[in-house]
Amino acid sequence: MSSIVPITIGVPQGSILGTLMFVIYINSFPSEFNNSQCKIHMYADDTILLFRGRSVNELQNDMQSGLQRAEEWFTKHKLTLDLKKISLCY
């Protein structure tokens, strides 16, 4: 058994509090995409960005704009993406 140590920052690993705080923290992410051609689906720490366009050029522009918005939001909130877990589906 480990000895008791006071926590001065963060939350205990494995606690429900960490998961709850993450969900509250990331909950503002979809509002970044209001008035855009992007739909957001989120579950726990998984997020899907869905884009739809009338042409390839429109789709490319919307995707570029959406990914830039996502990058700006993540940078602002001091979060990083695990690039190994990102996939693009066409």
Phi and psi in degrees as a GROMACS rama.xvg file:
@    title "Ramachandran Plot"
@    xaxis  label "Phi"
@    yaxis  label "Psi"
@TYPE xy
-75.4246  156.267  SER-2
-81.1587  155.252  SER-3
-75.9544  130.314  ILE-4
-130.548  132.302  VAL-5
-65.6287  140.659  PRO-6
-93.7814  121.25  ILE-7
-103.104  -14.4034  THR-8
-155.991  146.231  ILE-9
80.2298  -162.572  GLY-10
-131.528  158.148  VAL-11
-61.5696  136.006  PRO-12
-63.3575  136.501  GLN-13
86.2862  -1.87441  GLY-14
-84.0809  154.644  SER-15
-66.448  -24.8149  ILE-16
-61.9325  -39.6252  LEU-17
-61.7516  -44.4299  GLY-18
-64.8465  -44.8668  THR-19
-62.5082  -44.0561  LEU-20
-65.106  -37.3086  MET-21
-62.4318  -45.8624  PHE-22
-62.3555  -41.9444  VAL-23
-63.9791  -41.2967  ILE-24
-64.567  -42.022  TYR-25
-89.4769  -4.64785  ILE-26
-60.5276  -22.82  ASN-27
-82.6694  -7.3173  SER-28
-56.034  -48.6171  PHE-29
-60.6151  -28.7633  PRO-30
-64.7844  -18.445  SER-31
-66.1969  -18.0914  GLU-32
-111.837  14.868  PHE-33
-60.6373  144.873  ASN-34
62.6591  33.6255  ASN-35
-129.597  172.837  SER-36
-85.3292  14.9829  GLN-37
-107.488  133.49  CYS-38
-106.97  142.032  LYS-39
-114.921  134.067  ILE-40
-125.165  125.467  HIS-41
-126.581  139.811  MET-42
-145.709  117.582  TYR-43
54.2771  -120.2  ALA-44
-103.209  17.0947  ASP-45
-103.534  135.086  ASP-46
-133.343  135.263  THR-47
-119.499  128.699  ILE-48
-103.87  122.287  LEU-49
-111.294  128.76  LEU-50
-119.44  145.281  PHE-51
-138.673  133.733  ARG-52
-140.516  159.154  GLY-53
-82.3337  -21.0138  ARG-54
-142.728  165.759  SER-55
-62.2026  -43.2278  VAL-56
-62.2219  -44.2393  ASN-57
-62.9249  -42.436  GLU-58
-63.3493  -44.0606  LEU-59
-60.9453  -43.6698  GLN-60
-64.3365  -44.6443  ASN-61
-64.0423  -40.7117  ASP-62
-65.72  -43.7437  MET-63
-61.3281  -45.8151  GLN-64
-63.1198  -43.9749  SER-65
-64.6554  -41.903  GLY-66
-68.3572  -33.5974  LEU-67
-66.5182  -41.5538  GLN-68
-61.0845  -43.5468  ARG-69
-62.203  -44.4444  ALA-70
-60.8816  -43.3675  GLU-71
-63.2585  -41.3906  GLU-72
-64.4102  -45.1006  TRP-73
-63.643  -41.0954  PHE-74
-64.0733  -46.7226  THR-75
-58.7018  -36.1535  LYS-76
-97.8855  11.3089  HIS-77
56.2035  43.0051  LYS-78
-115.035  155.201  LEU-79
-123.462  157.188  THR-80
-100.367  143.8  LEU-81
-88.3252  99.7655  ASP-82
-60.8057  -22.4543  LEU-83
-70.8907  -19.4183  LYS-84
-100.841  3.01265  LYS-85
-91.6704  133.4  ILE-86
-135.454  148.051  SER-87
-110.917  131.399  LEU-88
-117.623  136.423  CYS-89
